[in-house]
Amino acid sequence: MIRWGILLALVLPVPFFLGFIPVKHMNRLQKTPAMTYVCGWFVSFFLFELTAVPFILLEQSFTLLVIVYTCIVALVLLLSLWQGRQLWRCYLAEVRQLKEMPLHVKLGWCVFYLIVLFQMVYAILYWHYDGDDAYYIATAVLTNTFDTMYLRDAYTGFIYPLDVRHAFSPTPVYQAWLSRLSGIAPAVVAHTVLAWVWLGFMYCVYGQIASRILWNRKNYKPVFMILIAVWFLYGNVSLYTTETFAMTRIWQGKGLMAGMVIPAMFLCLLYLAQESVSQGMWMLFLCVCVSAVLATSVSFMVVPTITGIAAVLIGIKKKSVRYGVDLFLCCVPCLLLALCFFIVK
């Protein structure tokens, strides 16, 4: 029970509290528990990417990375708790608004939550061994067992030169960190815990998109979320759709990219296109851009492309070259990681 308690603490309250830092600097509409949870995960990914990659390239031990990253998270967590101590008032205001909703809106939310609960239970009880688990889960197991990172072949376990192709996207190493601190096997962490936790994380992202699109029609938000949930229920038209990834392998880097990172980029760009933009949204967008690299190395091309196009369009909308440049500068860490990738490769 202690092990499960540690793991659940690492994936539920810890990301939530880490989200206090960017949310504190957001406007009132964005100061919600769901947005806080979304921000917290991306802050966690941001910190892990920038901490883990140097250790991996220098071929340091996984134990050393665990110590350093855990200390960083603990320090940021303390800072976040201190800075976000006044946010609880906003969360209480959200609860009061829920009580004041019309009955049909409350019923709509109940339907949505039941659909998501069904998906979470289904994802746990009917999970299967995906082909890519031969790499993702095996890499997490090897990392935790042999105390090395990307220095052993995931398919045989033999000593292998540094796998530069995946070294910049250490999603399995992050899961190995969760496994090391909790003492629960990486396969269980991925299939039994992250399968439903990250599914909830994904719907939190879509919920914030709905809040932005329907900001003046809040009663329609549960309808939007029900349609999204039903879409994910019946989106398994091939092995490569976002819906299939979400329901069968959301714990993999590809699933993380398709399910959370790209929608979060869309969310950030919606807010960044507004006339007035909060400082916290800039912080979130920076974290999302770096988190994309954590998910998959394809981000080296995808993130600068999306950001570049958005910078041009938003710059034209705002009639400001400087704003477009500032927007594109958010993906500079991603470009620097890409440069390091090509140098090391």
N, C-alpha and C positions, 0 to 999 in steps of 0.2 A: 504493500500500500504506500509505503514511503517513496518508492521509486516512481510509482504512478503519480503521486502527488507532486513530485519534483518536475516530472515531464509536463503535466498539465499546467503547472505554474509557469513553465518556460514558454508555453505556447498560448496561454490565455491571459493572465494578468500582466506578465512582463511586457509583451508587446503593447498592451493597452497603456501601461504607464509610460513606456518610451515615447508614445505618441503625444504626450503632453507638450513637449518642446515646440514642435511646429504648430500644433493646434492652438496654443496660447496666442500665437501671432496671426491667427486667422480671424475672419469676421464672424458675426454671431450665427449666421446660417450654417457655417462649417463647424461650429463648436458642438459636435454631437458625439455620443459614444462610438458610433460606427466609424465616423471619420477619424477619431482618435485611434481606434484599433487598426485601421488601414495605415495611418501614418506610422504607428509603432512598428508594424511589420517591415515597412520600407526603411525606416531608420535602422532597424536591426540588420537588414540585408546590406544596407549602405556601409555600416560599420564592419560587417563581416567581410565584404568584398575588399575593402581597403586594407583590412588587417591580414586576411588570409593569403592574398596573392603574393606579397613579398615573402612570407614564410614558405610558401610552396615553391617559388622560383629559387629561393636559397636552399631548398631541400632540408628545411629544419623539421624537427619532430612535431608530430601532431599534438603531443602533450604540451609542448611549449606554446603552440598556438592556442590551445584550450585555456591555459593559464592567462595569457595576455588578453585574449578576447573576452573571457569571463570578467576579468578586472575592468576592462573598458566598459562592458555592458553594465557592471555594477556601479561604476562612477557616473555614467550617463543616466542610469536609472535614478540615482540619488538626486542628481541635478534636475531631472525631469519632475520628480515628485515635489521638489521644492518650488520650481517655477510654475507648476500646474496646480498648486493647491487651491487656487480660486476657481478652477474650472468646474468644480463640483456643483456650484450654483447653476451653471448653464445646463448641466446634466439633469438637475432637479427640475429646472424649467421645462426640459424636454419631457420628463415624466408627467408633469402637470398638463402639458399639451396633449399627451396621449389620452389622459382621462377625459379631456374636453372634446375629443373627436366624436363625430356622429356614430351611431351604432353600425350603420352599413360600412363605414370605413374600418371600424374595429373588426368586423366580420371579415373584411377583405384581408386585413393583416393576419388574422387567424388562419385563413385559407393558405396564404403564402407561407407562413411558418410551418404549417402541416406538410406542405409540399417539400419544403427544404428539409424538414426532419425526416421525411420518407427517403429523400435522396441520400442523406447522411447515413441512415441505417442501412440502406441498400448498398452504399459504397463500402461499408464495413463488412457486412455479412456475405456479400457476393463479389468480393474482390477476387482478382485472378492474377496470375503471373504474367505480366506484360513482357514482351520480348526485350524491351530496353532495360528491364530490371536486371538482366544479366550484366549490365554495366553499372547502372545507377546504384542499386542496392549492394552489388558486389563491391563497388568502390568504397561505399560507406563502411562495409564490413571490414575490408582490408585496411582502411584508414584507422579504424578503431582497434583492430587486432594487432597489426604490425607496427603501429605508431609512425607510419610514413604516409605521404600524400602524393598520389599519382606516380609512385615509383615502383609499382607492381602491376603486372598485367591483370586486368579485372576478370579475365576469362580463365586464366590458369593459376594466378597467384604468384607466378615467378617474378623475380627481380627484373625490372624493366627500366629503360631510360625515361627521364621525365616526360610525361604525356603533356606536352605544351598545348596541344589542341584543346584539352579540357581544363588545363590548369587555371585559366582565367575565369572559369565558370564553375566554382566549387560548391554547387548545390549539394552533392553527396557529402562533402566535407562538413557542411552546415548540419546536415542530418546526423553525421557521426558525432558532432559536438553535442547535439541533443541526446544522443545515445550514451556518450561518455559521462555526461553530468547526471543523467537519470539512472543509468545502469540497465536500460531496456534495449534489446536488440534493435539494430537499425531497420530491419525488415518490419518489425512491429511498430516502430516509430512512424515509418512511412505509410504502411498499409492500414494500420488500425487507428492511428492518431491524426496524422497530417491529412489523411483521406477525407476526414470530416471537418477538421479545423480549417484547412485551407479552402474547403468548399464554402464554409461560412465567411471566411475572409473575402472570397471572390464575390459573394452576394453583398457584402458590405461595400465593395467598390461600386457595384452596379446600383446599389441603393443611393450612393452619393451622386452618381450620374443622374438618377431620377430626381434627386433633390434640386439639382441645378437646372435641369430641363423643365421641371414642373414646379419651380419655386413659388409661382403665384397660383398654382392649382394643386395644393398638397393632398387634397382628397382623392386625386387620381393616382397618387404614387403607388398604393397597393395594387391597383390594376396593372400598372407598368411592371411591377415586380412579379406578379403572378404570370404575366405573359412571358417574362424572361425565364422564370422557373420552369414553365411548361415547355418553352423552347428547348431548354437544356434536357428536359426529360425525353424529348423525341428527336434530338439532334444527331443520333448515332447513324447517320446515313453513310458514313465511311469511317475508316480507322483514323483519319487525319483531321477531323473537324474539332473545333474548340470544345464542343459539347462532349465528344468522346473523350478528349483529353481530361476534361474536368471530372468526369464520372469514373474514369478507369485509371488515370495516371497523373493526377494533379500534383503529386509529390515530386515528379520529375521536372527538370529544368524547362523542358518544352511546355509542359502543362502550366507551370508557373508563369511563363512568358505569355502564353495565349490566354490564360484565365484571369490573371491579375495585372501583369505589367502593362500590356497594351491597353486594356480598358482604363487603367490608372493614368496612363499618358493622355488618353482622350479626355479624362476628367480634368486633369491639370490644364490642358490646353483650352478647355471650355472656360475655365476661370481666368486663365491668363489673357484671354481675348477680351475680357471685360474692361471697362474704362478705368476702374480702380481695382487694383490687385493687392491682396494682403501679402505681407512678407512671409507668412507661414506657407502660402501656396508655392512661392518660389523655392522654399526649403524642401517641400514635398516633391516638386518636380525634379530637383537635383537628385534627391534620393532615389526616385523612380528610374532616372536615367542610368545611375550606377547599378541599381538592382537588376536592370535588364541584362547587364553583363554577367552578373552572378547567375542568372537563369540560363543563358545560352550565349555562345560566342557569336552567333548570328547577329546579336545586338550591335556589334561593331559597325555593321552596315545599316541595320534597320533604324536604330535610334537617331543617328545623325541625319538620315534621310527624312524621317518624319519631322524631326525638330527643325531642319533646314527649311522644309516646305512650309511648316507652320510659322516659322520666323518671318518668312517673306510675306505670307498672307496676313498675319496679324500686324506686321509692320506697316503694310499698305493700309489696313483697316484703321490703324491708329495714326497713320501719317507720320510715323516716327522710325527713322533708320536705327536710331540708338536702341529703341525697344526691341526691334528685331535682332540686333546684335546681342543684346543682353540675354534674350531668349536662347539664341544659339550657343552662347557661352556656357549654358547649363550642361551641355553635353561634352564639354571639353574634357572632364575626367574620363569619359567613355572613349574619346579620341586618344587620350594619352595611354589608356590601357590597350587600345588597338595598336598604337605605335610600339609599345613594349612587346606586344604579342608578335608583331612582325620582326622585331629585333631579335627576340629570343628564338623564334622559329628558324 
